[in-house]
Amino acid sequence: MQGILSGMVVLDLTRFFSGPQATLLLAGMGAEVIKIDDPRGGDPTAFSPPLAGPRGVSFQRQTPQDMGVAYLKRTRGKKSVQLDLKAPAGREAFLRMVRAADVVIDNFSAGVAERLGIGYDDLAAANPAIIYCSLTGYGATGPDRHFKAYDLMVQAAVGLMSVTGHPDTPPVKTGSPLSDAIAGVFAAHGIVAALLHRMRTGQGQAVDVSMADCLFALMFDEPFDCYDRLELPQRQGSRIMRFSPFNAYRSADGWVVLGAATGADWSALLRVMQREDLLEDPQMMDLGWRLAHNAQVDEIVSAWTGTLATGRIVQRLADAKIPCSPVRAIDDVMAWRHLQERGMVQPLWNPLSGAKVDAKAPGFPVKFSAAPAGYDQPAPLPGQHTAEMLRRLGGYSEVEVAELLRQAVAADAASR
């Protein structure tokens, strides 16, 4: 069986997380993703801490075989080519590869691709059917398009930090770099949609993806602009403003989350807690009143959860069909049988040491009934496929490939 995107060639100019996340998803669906890295240093995550190798995971390189954990995760299923896009020969080689490609994606700052001579107009001149995806912090248009951004800046810019945490606490980012991950998912979605459009019309096009747009689009389903009029603090902790109860509660041996999204959920929870007396309380049975007096509701729930172990709480609530979960630590998540059986906890392979490392990676999150999906190859060695891709996609002869590789080695040496 072939992957859904089998036969699609993606030239990947991205670095760090957002762009590599997009191309990781494309690779998981069968696309041939070819990383294009500068020979002067290569992928910045390849040998950046934390590192993993024969002696385990550390912040310092302990052996010559140690490689960056981020690189080992994000480049699975991809190929690696090194080209100097600032040199005329490297740019020409890239444009020759573009003629045989379906997609080009970068996450350069706005305007960088154009200065290098590989912006959308340049690519379309070489291949009118090309899909070009530009993934930036703030998009290709707008007054802030030239601002450099990482996940932290985007979370701050669109207000996520202002609504994360508890009332009267400083602004805080989410525990993982959500804007990077979310933008990568949107970019992959946009690329697949553009490929579908090309299949129907024959037209290539540019896809403009902004990390800020993507994060804002997801978080602003919540009516944050109405909170002040509803006399709600912007920071709600683990609550959702529309439900009560809906929170994290301390148990006798940890924490549990539970929520009553419907009147039936609330009635079932009262019965599980043996508080049937509140079924006759018109205030407690009114959602609007509970939302306005959520602290009182949380006190009732906490008084019950605090007397029981987490496992007992989850079992009782699950039996009653009430949404709930233990608050798992990462070690517990790694051991969670459900994720393991769905193939979501995968070993990592280090191509330098030729062995697994003491770190895990996520599996492919979408399951298809009629096509395989996943990462059938580990991370590549930096530059491993340069000669192969120059011959196959660029149409270069053996002699020409040798000369380009010589120039790349010279450029790398000059940069040291």
C-alpha positions in Angstrom: 0.0 0.0 0.0 1.2 3.5 -0.8 0.9 6.5 1.4 -1.7 9.2 0.5 1.0 11.6 -0.7 3.3 9.0 -2.3 4.9 10.4 -5.4 4.8 14.0 -4.1 8.3 15.6 -3.8 8.7 18.3 -1.1 11.8 20.5 -1.0 12.0 21.5 2.7 13.9 24.8 3.5 12.6 25.0 7.1 14.4 25.0 10.4 13.6 24.6 14.1 10.0 23.5 14.8 7.1 25.0 12.9 8.2 24.2 9.4 9.8 20.8 10.2 6.5 19.9 12.0 4.7 20.5 8.7 7.0 18.5 6.6 7.1 15.7 9.2 3.4 15.3 8.8 3.8 15.3 5.0 6.5 12.7 5.2 4.2 10.6 7.5 1.6 10.6 4.7 4.1 9.3 2.2 5.6 12.4 0.6 9.3 12.4 -0.3 10.6 15.2 1.9 14.0 16.5 1.0 15.6 18.8 3.5 17.8 21.5 2.0 20.4 22.7 4.4 23.3 25.2 4.2 26.6 23.4 4.1 27.9 26.0 6.5 26.6 24.4 9.7 23.7 22.4 8.3 20.5 22.0 10.3 21.0 23.9 13.6 19.3 21.2 15.6 21.4 18.3 14.4 24.0 18.7 17.1 22.2 21.0 19.6 21.3 20.0 23.1 19.7 18.0 24.5 21.8 15.3 22.7 21.3 11.6 22.6 23.9 8.9 21.9 25.5 5.7 23.2 25.9 7.2 26.7 22.4 8.5 27.1 20.8 12.0 27.0 22.8 15.0 28.1 23.3 18.7 27.5 27.0 18.1 26.5 28.2 16.0 23.6 29.6 12.9 25.3 30.6 10.9 22.2 31.1 11.7 18.5 27.9 9.8 17.8 25.7 12.2 19.8 23.0 14.0 17.9 20.2 16.5 18.8 17.0 14.9 20.1 15.0 17.5 18.2 16.7 16.6 15.0 16.2 12.9 15.5 12.5 13.5 16.1 11.7 16.1 13.4 13.6 14.7 10.5 12.2 11.1 10.6 11.2 9.9 7.1 13.1 12.7 5.4 16.2 13.0 3.1 19.0 15.5 3.5 20.7 17.6 0.9 23.2 20.4 1.5 23.2 23.3 -0.9 24.6 26.8 -0.6 21.7 28.9 -1.8 23.7 32.1 -1.5 26.0 30.9 -4.2 24.9 31.0 -7.9 25.7 27.3 -8.4 23.7 26.3 -5.3 20.8 28.5 -6.3 20.8 27.0 -9.9 20.9 23.5 -8.5 18.0 24.2 -6.3 15.9 25.7 -9.1 16.7 22.7 -11.2 15.3 20.5 -8.4 12.3 22.7 -8.2 11.4 21.8 -11.8 11.0 18.1 -10.6 9.3 19.0 -7.3 5.7 19.5 -6.2 6.1 21.6 -3.1 8.6 24.0 -1.6 8.2 25.2 1.9 10.3 27.6 4.0 10.0 29.4 7.3 12.4 32.2 6.5 11.6 35.7 7.8 9.4 37.7 5.4 11.4 38.8 2.3 14.4 36.4 2.8 13.4 34.0 0.0 13.0 36.9 -2.4 16.4 38.2 -1.6 17.9 34.8 -2.2 16.2 34.6 -5.6 13.9 31.7 -4.6 10.7 33.5 -3.8 7.4 32.4 -5.3 7.8 34.3 -8.6 11.3 32.7 -9.1 9.9 29.2 -8.3 6.9 29.6 -10.5 9.1 30.7 -13.4 11.0 27.4 -13.0 7.8 25.3 -12.4 4.4 27.0 -12.8 2.7 24.0 -11.0 4.8 24.4 -7.9 3.1 24.8 -4.5 5.1 27.3 -2.4 4.3 27.5 1.3 5.8 30.3 3.4 5.5 29.9 7.1 6.4 32.9 9.2 5.7 34.4 12.5 3.2 37.1 11.3 2.6 36.3 7.7 3.7 37.7 4.3 1.5 40.9 4.6 0.7 43.4 7.4 2.8 46.0 9.2 4.5 43.5 11.5 5.5 41.0 8.8 9.2 41.6 9.2 9.3 41.0 13.0 11.2 37.9 13.9 9.3 35.5 16.1 9.5 32.3 18.1 6.7 30.5 19.9 7.1 32.6 23.0 6.7 35.9 21.1 3.6 34.6 19.2 1.9 33.3 22.4 2.4 36.8 23.9 1.4 38.7 20.7 -2.0 37.0 20.3 -2.9 37.0 24.0 -2.5 33.4 24.9 -0.1 34.2 27.7 -2.5 36.7 29.1 -5.2 34.1 29.5 -3.1 31.1 30.6 -2.7 30.5 34.4 -4.6 31.5 37.4 -6.1 35.0 38.3 -3.5 37.4 39.8 -0.5 35.5 38.5 2.1 36.7 35.9 1.6 35.9 32.3 2.9 32.4 31.4 3.3 30.4 28.2 1.8 26.9 27.7 4.1 24.0 28.7 4.9 23.2 25.1 5.5 25.5 22.1 1.9 25.4 20.8 2.1 28.1 18.2 5.0 26.3 16.4 3.2 23.0 16.5 -0.2 24.4 15.4 1.3 26.4 12.6 3.0 23.3 11.3 -0.3 21.5 11.2 -2.0 24.4 9.4 0.8 24.5 6.9 0.6 20.8 6.1 -3.2 21.3 5.8 -2.7 24.2 3.4 -0.2 22.3 1.3 -2.5 19.3 0.9 -5.4 21.6 0.0 -3.3 23.4 -2.6 -2.3 20.0 -4.1 -5.9 19.1 -4.3 -6.7 22.4 -6.0 -3.8 21.8 -8.5 -5.1 18.3 -9.2 -8.5 19.9 -10.1 -7.2 23.0 -12.0 -3.6 22.4 -12.9 -2.6 25.6 -11.1 0.2 26.0 -8.6 0.0 28.7 -6.0 1.6 30.3 -2.9 0.3 29.4 0.6 0.9 32.1 3.3 0.8 30.7 6.8 1.3 32.9 9.9 2.0 31.4 13.3 0.0 34.3 14.9 -3.0 33.7 12.6 -3.0 30.0 13.3 -2.8 30.3 17.1 -5.3 33.2 17.2 -7.8 31.2 15.1 -7.8 28.3 17.5 -7.8 30.2 20.8 -10.4 32.8 19.8 -13.3 30.3 19.6 -13.4 31.3 23.3 -15.2 34.6 23.8 -12.3 36.3 25.6 -13.5 39.7 24.3 -16.7 39.2 26.4 -15.0 38.2 29.7 -14.9 41.7 31.1 -18.6 42.3 30.5 -19.3 38.9 32.1 -17.2 40.0 35.1 -14.8 37.0 34.6 -11.1 37.2 35.1 -9.1 36.6 31.8 -7.1 33.8 33.5 -9.4 30.9 34.3 -6.8 28.3 35.3 -8.1 24.9 34.1 -11.7 26.1 33.8 -13.9 26.6 30.8 -16.1 29.5 31.2 -19.2 27.8 29.7 -19.2 24.8 32.1 -19.5 24.3 35.9 -17.9 22.2 37.3 -15.0 21.9 34.9 -11.6 22.0 36.6 -8.7 20.1 38.1 -9.3 18.8 41.6 -6.9 17.4 44.2 -7.5 13.8 45.0 -6.2 11.8 48.0 -3.0 10.8 46.0 -2.8 13.3 43.1 -5.0 15.3 40.8 -8.0 14.5 38.5 -9.8 16.6 36.0 -13.6 16.3 35.4 -16.3 18.3 33.8 -20.0 18.5 33.5 -20.8 19.8 30.0 -24.5 19.1 30.2 -27.3 19.0 32.8 -27.3 15.2 32.6 -23.5 15.2 33.4 -24.1 17.4 36.4 -27.0 15.2 37.7 -24.9 12.1 37.2 -22.0 13.6 39.1 -24.2 14.6 42.0 -25.4 11.0 42.2 -21.8 9.6 42.1 -20.9 12.1 44.9 -24.0 11.0 46.8 -25.2 14.6 46.8 -28.7 13.8 45.6 -30.0 16.6 47.9 -28.6 19.2 45.5 -30.8 17.8 42.7 -33.7 19.6 44.4 -31.7 22.9 44.7 -33.0 25.2 41.9 -29.8 27.3 42.1 -27.4 24.3 41.9 -29.4 22.9 39.0 -29.2 26.2 37.0 -26.1 26.4 34.9 -26.1 30.2 34.8 -26.0 30.3 38.6 -23.3 27.7 38.8 -21.1 29.7 36.4 -21.5 32.8 38.5 -20.8 30.9 41.7 -18.3 28.5 40.4 -16.2 28.7 43.6 -19.0 27.2 45.6 -19.4 24.4 43.0 -15.7 23.6 43.1 -15.8 23.4 46.9 -18.4 20.7 46.7 -16.5 18.7 44.1 -13.2 19.1 45.9 -14.7 17.9 49.2 -15.5 14.6 47.5 -12.4 14.1 45.3 -10.1 14.8 48.3 -11.3 11.7 50.1 -10.6 9.2 47.3 -7.6 8.0 45.3 -7.4 9.2 41.7 -7.9 5.7 40.3 -11.1 5.2 42.3 -12.5 8.6 41.2 -11.8 7.9 37.5 -13.4 4.5 37.7 -16.6 5.8 39.3 -16.9 8.7 36.9 -16.1 6.6 33.9 -18.8 4.1 34.9 -21.2 7.0 35.1 -20.1 8.3 31.6 -18.8 11.5 33.1 -15.8 13.0 31.3 -12.7 12.7 33.5 -9.0 11.8 33.5 -6.1 11.5 35.9 -3.5 14.3 35.6 -0.6 12.2 34.3 3.0 13.0 34.7 5.2 12.5 31.6 6.5 9.2 32.9 3.0 8.0 33.3 2.1 9.1 29.8 5.0 7.2 28.4 3.7 4.1 30.2 0.1 4.7 29.2 -1.1 1.5 27.5 -3.6 3.3 25.3 -1.0 5.5 23.6 1.3 2.6 23.2 -1.3 0.4 21.5 -2.1 3.2 19.1 1.5 3.5 18.1 2.0 7.0 19.5 5.1 6.3 21.6 7.9 5.5 19.2 11.7 4.7 19.7 14.3 7.1 18.2 17.1 5.9 16.1 20.5 7.7 15.9 22.0 7.3 12.4 25.5 8.1 13.6 25.6 5.4 16.3 23.4 3.0 14.4 21.3 2.3 17.4 18.2 3.4 19.4 18.7 6.2 21.9 17.2 6.8 25.4 14.4 9.1 24.1 11.1 8.6 22.5 9.1 10.4 19.7 5.4 10.7 18.8 4.0 8.4 16.2 1.8 9.7 13.3 -1.4 11.0 14.9 -3.9 10.3 12.0 -5.0 6.7 11.2 -6.2 5.9 7.7 -8.2 2.8 6.9 -7.0 2.6 3.3 -3.5 3.9 3.4 -0.4 3.6 5.6 0.9 6.5 7.6 4.0 6.8 9.7 7.8 7.3 9.6 9.4 4.3 8.0 12.9 5.8 8.0 14.9 7.4 10.9 16.5 10.8 10.7 19.1 11.1 7.9 22.8 11.9 8.3 23.3 15.5 7.4 23.8 15.8 3.6 23.3 12.0 3.2 21.3 12.3 0.0 23.0 15.3 -1.7 24.5 13.4 -4.6 21.5 11.2 -5.2 19.0 14.1 -5.4 21.3 16.3 -7.5 21.4 13.5 -10.1 17.8 12.4 -9.9 16.0 15.7 -9.5 18.6 18.2 -10.7 19.7 16.1 -13.7 23.4 16.6 -12.9 26.1 14.3 -14.2 28.6 12.5 -11.9 31.2 15.1 -12.7 28.9 18.0 -12.0 27.8 16.5 -8.7 31.4 16.1 -7.7 32.1 19.7 -8.4 29.1 21.0 -6.5 30.1 18.8 -3.5 33.6 20.2 -3.7 32.3 23.7 -3.6 30.1 22.8 -0.6 33.0 21.4 1.3 35.0 24.5 0.6 32.2 26.8 1.8 31.9 24.8 5.0 35.6 24.9 5.6 35.7 28.7 4.9 33.0 29.2 7.5 34.8 27.5 10.3 
